[in-house]
Amino acid sequence: MTRGARHTALTRLRETEAELSRADDRRDAVGGYDQAVYFFHEAHVRWHLGDQLGSIASLRRSNQARDPMERQGACASPEPPGALSGM
């Protein structure tokens, strides 16, 4: 992907987020689109554009926007620290 195409894609992503944010006044959603899901899709786009660090940051925002029990890797009864160290 050329530098210009990558810049254009990221610009369109920012424009889309801004327009969706103006579509409604909900703070938990972007234009009626669940914020956690939006960040997850943003991570997917950034990964395919070669922006690995941006993709990871978007995944972190996606997990933070989720209810703690719905987060990826969440566990209802976590193992005590060091329980998996023998693996």
C-alpha positions in Angstrom: 0.0 0.0 0.0 1.4 3.4 -0.9 2.0 6.1 1.7 -0.7 8.2 0.1 -3.3 5.4 0.1 -2.5 4.7 3.8 -2.9 8.4 4.7 -6.2 8.6 2.8 -7.5 5.5 4.6 -6.6 6.8 8.0 -8.1 10.2 7.2 -11.4 8.5 6.1 -11.4 6.5 9.3 -11.1 9.7 11.4 -13.8 11.5 9.3 -16.1 8.5 9.7 -15.6 8.5 13.5 -16.3 12.3 13.7 -19.5 12.0 11.6 -20.8 9.1 13.5 -20.1 10.9 16.8 -22.2 13.8 15.6 -25.1 11.5 14.6 -26.2 11.1 18.2 -25.3 12.3 21.7 -24.6 8.9 23.3 -21.2 8.6 24.9 -21.2 4.8 24.9 -21.7 4.6 21.2 -20.4 6.1 18.0 -23.4 7.0 15.9 -25.4 4.2 17.5 -22.5 1.8 16.9 -21.2 0.2 20.1 -17.9 1.9 20.9 -16.1 -1.4 21.8 -17.1 -2.9 18.4 -16.0 0.3 16.6 -12.5 0.2 18.2 -12.3 -3.5 17.3 -13.0 -2.8 13.7 -10.6 0.1 13.8 -7.9 -2.3 15.0 -8.7 -4.6 12.1 -8.3 -1.7 9.6 -5.1 -0.5 11.1 -3.6 -4.0 11.1 -4.3 -4.3 7.4 -2.7 -0.9 6.8 0.5 -2.1 8.5 -0.1 0.0 11.6 0.6 -2.7 14.2 1.1 -0.3 17.2 -2.1 1.5 16.3 -4.0 -1.8 16.0 -2.8 -2.8 19.4 -3.9 0.5 20.9 -7.3 0.2 19.3 -7.7 -3.3 20.7 -6.9 -2.0 24.1 -9.5 0.8 23.7 -12.0 -1.9 22.6 -11.4 -4.0 25.7 -11.6 -0.9 28.0 -14.9 0.1 26.5 -16.4 -3.4 27.3 -18.0 -4.5 30.5 -15.2 -6.1 32.6 -16.9 -9.6 32.4 -17.1 -9.3 28.5 -13.5 -8.4 28.0 -11.4 -10.8 26.0 -9.3 -12.8 28.3 -11.5 -12.1 31.3 -12.2 -14.9 33.6 -14.9 -15.2 36.3 -12.5 -16.9 38.7 -8.9 -15.9 37.7 -6.0 -18.1 38.7 -3.8 -16.8 41.5 -0.6 -15.0 40.4 2.1 -17.4 39.2 -0.3 -20.3 38.8 0.6 -20.7 35.1 4.3 -20.0 35.6 5.1 -23.7 35.2 4.0 -23.8 31.6 
